[in-house]
Amino acid sequence: MPKGKEFRNKFFALSPHFTYLPDEDRYLFALEKPQYKFNVIGAGNNGYEHIRVTMLEGRATIHGVYDPNPRSVARAQAAYKQFAPDGALVVYDSLEAACEDPEVDGLIISTPNYTHIDVIRVAAQSGKHILLEKPMATTIKDAYEIMQIAEAYENVLQIGLQYRYKAIYVEAIYEALERGSLGDIKMVSILEHRFPFLDKVNQWNKFSKFSGGTLVEKCCHYFDLLNLFSQSRPVSVFASGGMAVNFREFEYEGEKSDILDHAYVIVNYANGVRARFDLCMFAPMFYEELLICGDGGWLRAYENTDFLPEPRASNHLEIRCGDQRPSRIMHPCYPQFIEEAGHNGSTYFEHINFVDNIAGQETNTATPAEGFWSIVVGAAAEESAKTGQIVQIDALLQRNGIEI
Ligand SMILES: NC(=O)c1ccc[n+]([C@@H]2O[C@H](COP(=O)([O-])OP(=O)(O)OC[C@H]3O[C@@H](n4cnc5c(N)ncnc54)[C@H](O)[C@@H]3O)[C@@H](O)[C@H]2O)c1
């Protein structure tokens, strides 16, 4: 609880049990009055999560949406009404109208990956605070352009790499990077085994030209974490991957899907840290695991949702320090209503930090530069998987006309 604040808990404040209370009798259950208004550009699966989480977080409200798919708009209205039964979202008929509405303080961009570059070019004209979904772009060149837009931007431009706010990673970041429980980090490994990509509007995620490829689209989250734990720049990437099971027969408008469904990726960092990523997208659960080896300790963390009946903790973190210091085994988690709000609570904390950024407070949200480097590793891994060659990052950047 922040210092100087009385105890408040949103669980009670939002509970349907207490809707009978007149507003003037809400003290313990009072909600903060929203200070900011956001528009959501792209209200599909993820835009819906942003609407719900904005309303749940409570310091901002959603003012309107722009989305060409009427079903997405209808669902967005329904999500909004769960929190504001007497209200309705403004529905814009153009991107420009949604971006330029003077009522609005911030824009949440949650359109398909390949549209991000065009949407941000318009959105940035508004000067409003922006939360741009990951991956910030589908190519290194476009990601670099967005990073440059961000460098000149006077307001918040935050990238939606929110996995760092999953409870297991919050604790792992604290132990490994702040508390130094593992000594000097030497090896970092992340594994994600999960269901195939879900259905999307126009099935954009089945095609590399629209998504950037699996290792950019989905795995930028994990490359961001590898970069973060390594505390260094990637120098070379080798990947082996393919399309073994999913979408091999899938066609959309006469075009065959071309995305990887499994891969191993090795990343070497400038400071000597070695990292690995292991992806399988034909597994019957959602399971991700982090392993970090340092010269003073060993950390393993996982998140597991496998839909099996045996009661077990879905979040786990252990730190083993041999005979040096105490070892610990724990189950980091948020209250259930936050975990259930989306991506194991990480989107909720992404929003807390987005509003804190707007208020001028210092946070550790993903910067456009971090977003860029997550795409560099993802794009290098896609290229390596295609060519079978090790990709040197300097050469890759030069081929894209970028000198950093
Ligand atoms: N941070 C995360 O954990 C996370 C999770 C899921 C998705 N995402 C990202 O969110 C974005 C959207 O993914 P999704 O799963 O919601 O896809 P989706 O297909 O469910 O929704 C996309 C929505 O955008 C709309 N749209 C398409 N082009 C548009 C345009 N030019 N302007 C406005 N709206 C447009 C579509 O009609 C659709 O409603 C992607 O960039 C995806 O990578 C991030």
The ligand as a MOL file (V3000), in Angstrom:
LIG
                    3D

  0  0  0     0  0            999 V3000
M  V30 BEGIN CTAB
M  V30 COUNTS 44 48 0 0 0
M  V30 BEGIN ATOM
M  V30 1 N 0.5740 -7.7460 -25.0560 0
M  V30 2 C -0.0210 -8.9250 -25.2060 0
M  V30 3 O 0.1350 -9.8230 -24.3800 0
M  V30 4 C -0.8880 -9.1590 -26.4120 0
M  V30 5 C -1.7940 -10.2210 -26.4260 0
M  V30 6 C -2.5970 -10.3890 -27.5530 0
M  V30 7 C -2.4680 -9.5300 -28.6310 0
M  V30 8 N -1.5580 -8.5210 -28.5860 0 CHG=1
M  V30 9 C -1.4060 -7.5930 -29.7190 0
M  V30 10 O -2.5970 -6.8210 -29.8400 0
M  V30 11 C -2.8150 -6.5220 -31.2130 0
M  V30 12 C -4.2120 -6.9930 -31.6010 0
M  V30 13 O -4.2910 -8.4060 -31.4290 0
M  V30 14 P -5.6940 -9.1190 -31.1880 0
M  V30 15 O -5.3490 -10.4330 -30.6030 0
M  V30 16 O -6.6030 -8.2360 -30.4410 0 CHG=-1
M  V30 17 O -6.2170 -9.2960 -32.6810 0
M  V30 18 P -7.7400 -9.3710 -33.1470 0
M  V30 19 O -7.7350 -9.8000 -34.5650 0
M  V30 20 O -8.5360 -10.1150 -32.1440 0
M  V30 21 O -8.2070 -7.8290 -33.0700 0
M  V30 22 C -7.6810 -6.8250 -33.8990 0
M  V30 23 C -8.7720 -5.7860 -34.0720 0
M  V30 24 O -8.2480 -4.6920 -34.8100 0
M  V30 25 C -9.2240 -4.3130 -35.7900 0
M  V30 26 N -8.5030 -3.6090 -36.8530 0
M  V30 27 C -7.8570 -4.1170 -37.9360 0
M  V30 28 N -7.2500 -3.1270 -38.6210 0
M  V30 29 C -7.5470 -1.9780 -37.9760 0
M  V30 30 C -7.2120 -0.6050 -38.2050 0
M  V30 31 N -6.4220 -0.2460 -39.2120 0
M  V30 32 N -7.6850 0.3230 -37.3410 0
M  V30 33 C -8.4840 -0.0320 -36.2910 0
M  V30 34 N -8.8270 -1.3210 -36.0250 0
M  V30 35 C -8.3480 -2.2700 -36.8630 0
M  V30 36 C -9.8930 -5.5890 -36.1970 0
M  V30 37 O -11.1600 -5.3660 -36.7800 0
M  V30 38 C -9.9730 -6.3260 -34.8680 0
M  V30 39 O -11.1680 -6.0300 -34.1780 0
M  V30 40 C -1.6980 -7.2060 -31.9850 0
M  V30 41 O -0.6500 -6.3080 -32.2030 0
M  V30 42 C -1.2420 -8.3150 -31.0490 0
M  V30 43 O 0.0930 -8.7160 -31.2550 0
M  V30 44 C -0.7850 -8.3100 -27.4910 0
M  V30 END ATOM
M  V30 BEGIN BOND
M  V30 1 1 1 2
M  V30 2 2 2 3
M  V30 3 1 2 4
M  V30 4 1 4 5
M  V30 5 2 4 44
M  V30 6 2 5 6
M  V30 7 1 6 7
M  V30 8 2 7 8
M  V30 9 1 8 9
M  V30 10 1 8 44
M  V30 11 1 9 10
M  V30 12 1 9 42
M  V30 13 1 10 11
M  V30 14 1 11 12
M  V30 15 1 11 40
M  V30 16 1 12 13
M  V30 17 1 13 14
M  V30 18 2 14 15
M  V30 19 1 14 16
M  V30 20 1 14 17
M  V30 21 1 17 18
M  V30 22 2 18 19
M  V30 23 1 18 20
M  V30 24 1 18 21
M  V30 25 1 21 22
M  V30 26 1 22 23
M  V30 27 1 23 24
M  V30 28 1 23 38
M  V30 29 1 24 25
M  V30 30 1 25 26
M  V30 31 1 25 36
M  V30 32 1 26 27
M  V30 33 1 26 35
M  V30 34 2 27 28
M  V30 35 1 28 29
M  V30 36 1 29 30
M  V30 37 2 29 35
M  V30 38 1 30 31
M  V30 39 2 30 32
M  V30 40 1 32 33
M  V30 41 2 33 34
M  V30 42 1 34 35
M  V30 43 1 36 37
M  V30 44 1 36 38
M  V30 45 1 38 39
M  V30 46 1 40 41
M  V30 47 1 40 42
M  V30 48 1 42 43
M  V30 END BOND
M  V30 END CTAB
M  END
